[in-house]
Amino acid sequence: MPTMSARSPLWIPMGLFCLPPLLMLLLTPLLSDKLAHHLLQTKERALLDYQ
């Protein structure tokens, strides 16, 4: 199939282009959870320092 081999170089940049958004979608819940935890800790520290 010559058409598929001619198109295959296109799939590589397309795959590389689509991979980061997919990774971001997968990692966002984990990152947001850690970020929320970190923000909560800093808020608690700020409150303790204020008191």
SEKOL-418100 format. One record per residue (C-alpha): residue in three letters; x, y, z. Coordinates in steps of 0.02 Angstrom, whole numbers, plus 32768, in hexadecimal, padded with zeros to 4 digits. Layout:
residues N
AlaXYZ ...
***
This chain:
residues 51
Met800080008000 Pro806480977FC3 Thr7FE281158000 Met7FF680E080B6 Ser80B380E980B1 Ala80A681958062 Arg803481CF80ED Ser80928182817E Pro810D82158191 Leu8075828381B0 Trp803A82168241 Ile80DA823082A3 Pro80CE82EF82B8 Met801282DF82D0 Gly802C82608359 Leu80B182CD83AC Phe803B8361839E Cys7FA8830483EB Leu800A82B08476 Pro802C834784E9 Pro7F73837A84F6 Leu7F4482C5851D Leu7FCC82BC85A2 Met7F90836285EA Leu7EDE832085F2 Leu7F1A8285864D Leu7F8D82E186C4 Thr7F21837986EB Pro7EB883258774 Leu7F5682E887CB Leu7FAD838F87BB Ser7F1583F387F2 Asp7F018382888A Lys7FB6839D88BD Leu7FA98457889A Ala7F0B84678902 His7F5E84098990 His7FF7847B8985 Leu7F8B85188983 Leu7F2984D98A19 Gln7FCA84BB8A79 Thr800D85688A51 Lys7F6885B78A85 Glu7F6C85598B2A Arg802085908B48 Ala7FF286448B21 Leu7F61863C8B9C Leu7FD085F18C23 Asp805486778C04 Tyr7FCF86FD8C0B Gln7F8F86C08CB2 
***
